[in-house]
Amino acid sequence: MPTATKRPVRTKPSLHRLSAEVARLRARVEDLEDLRDLNAAVARNAGKPGTPWAQARKELKLA
């Protein structure tokens, strides 16, 4: 006797759910673009000396 599998009930997507999903995907794409930019900057600066913390702090007026 075959077992019956229940299919999940699909509800019609609401505008609110679609909007939330688009916002979530947009944020994810922005995060991935930021990561791509960071990786490119790291590759561009490979082998170059870094900025000493004291100098960076002074330039950024942190202390």
N, C-alpha and C positions, 0 to 999 in steps of 0.2 A: 504494500500500500504506500504510494508516494506521499511524502509530506508536503503540505502546502506551505509555501513561504509567503509571508506577508510583505507586501510592498509598502514602503513608507508613503504616507499620505502627503501628496504635494499640494502645498497651498499656493495660491496665486501671489506672486511677489508684490508687496506694497511699495508705494513710492518712498515711504520712510525707510524701509529695509534696503531698497536699491540705493538710495542716497547715502545711507550709512556704509554700504559696501563700497561704493565709489570713493567715499572719503577715506576709508581704510586702505583701499588700493592706491589712492593718490599719495597718501602718507608713506606707504611702503616704497613706491617708486622714488619719492624724494629721498628716502633713506638710502636706497640703492645708488642714486645719483651722487649723494654725498660721499658714500663709500668709494665709488669709482673715482671721484675727484681727489679724495684723500690718498688712495693708492697711487694715482698719477703723480701727486706731489711728493710722496715718499720715493717713488722711482726717480723723479727729476732730481731730488736732493741726495740721492745715494752717494756716499763717499764724501760729501761736503761736510765741513765741520759745523756743529750746531752752535747756537747762540748760548753763551753762558747765562745761567739763571740770574745773576746779579745785573747783567746788562739788560736782559729782557724785562726784569722787574722795573728797572729805571725807565726804560722806553715806554712801558705800559703804565707808568706812574702808579705802581702798586705799593711802593714804599719809598 
